Amino acid sequence: MATRPRTAQEQHRKAVAAYVAAGGEESVQRVITAIYGVTKKLDQWYGRQLADLGLTQGEWAVVAALAKAGETCLTPSQLADLTNVAPSSMTHRLDKMAERGLIRRSPDEANRTRTLISLTGDGWDLFSEAIRESNVVESDILRGLTADERAELAGLLERVIEQLDRVEA
């Protein structure tokens, strides 16, 4: 019976070796496997943090989308698109969030058949609390990098994101 690597670094090396043995280019596999590993670990931590805040991943997606929209209200359909859920699921999610006082529904003055969604003060407070808590962990993760290394890493990842946009277009 094979033993499971104990550290994240050992898991990373083993995964890269498997992908290279299957024909993957080593430098590509090192990067992609590292990004996946960081994402997986952060997702686990964020899941625990959201549970502590009494939020589901789906509710967080709505709070974050509304916060990123700033003063612009969004429709339930826009939120469904942004969070990759069916409109009927979004309606149910918004009902629960409205009951908790996190979001506000308002009629659209320009189109009375539409409803506009925005964060309430409590919704903004929850968003701010989640960001402050996650910033502590994220800062700890990046503590081993200098400010210049952080800037370089951010720039490189932003270039990867630009490339993803080109591939998707």
Buried (B, 14 or more C-beta within 10 A) or exposed (E): EEEEEEEEEEBBBBBBBEBBEEEBEEEEBBBBBBEEBEEEEBEEBBEEBBEEBEBBEBBBBBBBBBBEBEEEBBBBEBBBBBBEBEEEEBBEBBEEBBEBEBBBBEEEEEEEEBBBBBBBEEBBEBBEEBEEBBEEEEEEEBEEEEEEEEEEEEEEEEEEEEEEEEEEE
